[in-house]
Amino acid sequence: MKLTQHFSNALTQGRPRAGLLLLCLAVVSIGALLLEGTQESVVTLVVKSPMAGLDKLLHAGAHFWVASLICWGLALLRPGRAAIWATVTLVLDGAAGIATEYAQKWFGASHGRQFDLQDVGANLAGTLIALALFLTLALQVQASQRQRPKTG
């Protein structure tokens, strides 16, 4: 079976175990982000000079990862609801991104961490990129399923 057919079947028929696994990975990832927010900044550990651009890229990448896990996990758990899962993902990952910033403010202040609206924007950018890719692929699969002639 071709990979595209396998992917299409997974999105139309569902794969509950795989969906649950992805959702569990999302929860662990969010926990790791919250914990990381209470520690010294990864950017200052890796590179000792201030690199705001690298920090924003890391924020976007982390939330691209989390949003991808959430929306694909939900889609595999309960297929055929791409727009709903994208909305749920936007709310959940948006809340996680804001919670991470508050964790930095409340628990990471001793390490020089603080709440930053630009970080929230970078988090949201990563989420939106993940959702754009998800919706593009999921809607293509749905369209191809509608065009496929019914057999039997």
C-alpha positions, 0 to 999 in steps of 0.5 A, spaced: 500 500 500 502 506 498 504 511 503 499 516 501 493 511 501 495 509 508 495 516 510 488 517 507 485 511 510 488 513 517 485 520 516 478 517 514 477 511 518 481 513 524 487 510 528 485 511 535 491 508 538 496 512 534 491 518 536 492 517 543 499 516 543 500 523 539 495 526 544 500 523 550 506 526 547 503 533 546 501 532 554 508 530 555 511 536 551 507 541 554 509 539 561 516 539 558 515 546 556 512 549 562 518 546 566 523 549 561 520 555 563 522 555 570 529 554 568 535 558 565 533 559 558 536 554 553 538 560 548 543 563 554 545 556 555 547 554 548 549 561 546 552 566 551 550 572 547 543 574 546 539 572 540 532 574 540 531 571 533 533 564 535 529 564 542 523 566 537 524 560 532 525 556 538 518 558 541 515 557 534 518 550 533 516 548 540 509 550 539 509 547 531 511 541 535 505 541 540 500 543 535 501 538 530 501 532 536 494 535 538 491 536 531 493 529 528 492 526 535 485 528 535 484 527 527 486 520 528 482 519 534 476 521 531 476 522 523 473 527 519 472 533 523 479 537 521 476 544 522 473 542 529 480 539 531 484 545 528 480 550 533 480 545 539 488 545 537 488 553 537 485 554 543 489 548 547 496 550 544 494 558 545 493 556 552 499 552 553 503 558 550 500 563 555 501 558 561 508 557 559 510 565 559 506 565 566 511 560 568 517 564 566 514 570 570 512 566 576 517 561 577 523 562 572 524 570 575 530 567 579 533 565 572 532 572 569 526 569 565 520 573 564 513 574 560 514 576 553 508 578 548 513 577 543 514 570 545 506 569 545 506 571 538 512 566 536 508 561 540 502 563 536 506 563 529 508 556 530 501 553 532 498 557 526 503 554 521 502 547 524 494 548 523 495 551 516 499 544 514 494 540 517 488 543 514 491 543 507 493 535 508 486 533 511 482 537 506 485 534 500 484 527 503 477 529 504 476 532 497 479 526 494 474 521 498 468 525 495 471 524 488 472 517 489 467 513 486 463 508 491 464 501 490 459 495 492 
